[in-house]
Amino acid sequence: MAHRIWLFSSILFLVCSLALLGEETKSSARILKVLPHLLDANGKHALSPSLFERDAYQTHLKSHSEEVSTLRLDVNWMLRERFDVPLELRVEVRFGSGNSIQTLKAKTSLRPKKLRKRGWTSVQLKKEEYDAAANLIAWRVTVWNGVQQIASQKSFLW
């Protein structure tokens, strides 16, 4: 009888522990996807709406850095709750090679529509700061509610 009580309490403890592990603390915002795009002198990242054409043109711009004017990051985000104040989307990008690595920062206001909890926001680096000859090494995107960071996503090499 004592063995059965011990087995039952052990199984109950295990089930409760797994249930609590599944209840992770969910952030109030999430970054779903970040797409870094090189832009040409006209501000275009693709010649047509086709994804295949976009990828081909991005490859072309990577190999012809003299045609690149700046970099834009398109960020897909999702909010789990409504915010009364506008959120801030911050982007940090690292460029360079060898010993000369440069970090550029940009930010924009994230103002979701009243009924929307998802959306895309573009953050473009200033043309004066961007060096087209430098290689993109890594990026990090964060969402801030005042002084509190509520979401983050970074590339593998960050």
DATAMO-V458347 format. One record per run of one state. SS is the DSSP state (alpha for helix, beta for strand, coil for the rest). FROM is the first residue (numbers start at 0). TO is the last residue. If there is no record, write none. Layout:
{{SS FROM TO} {SS FROM TO}}
This chain:
{{coil 0 0} {alpha 1 21} {coil 22 27} {beta 28 39} {coil 40 49} {alpha 50 62} {coil 63 63} {alpha 64 66} {beta 67 78} {coil 79 85} {beta 86 96} {coil 97 98} {beta 99 109} {coil 110 116} {beta 117 123} {coil 124 134} {beta 135 144} {coil 145 146} {beta 147 153} {coil 154 157}}
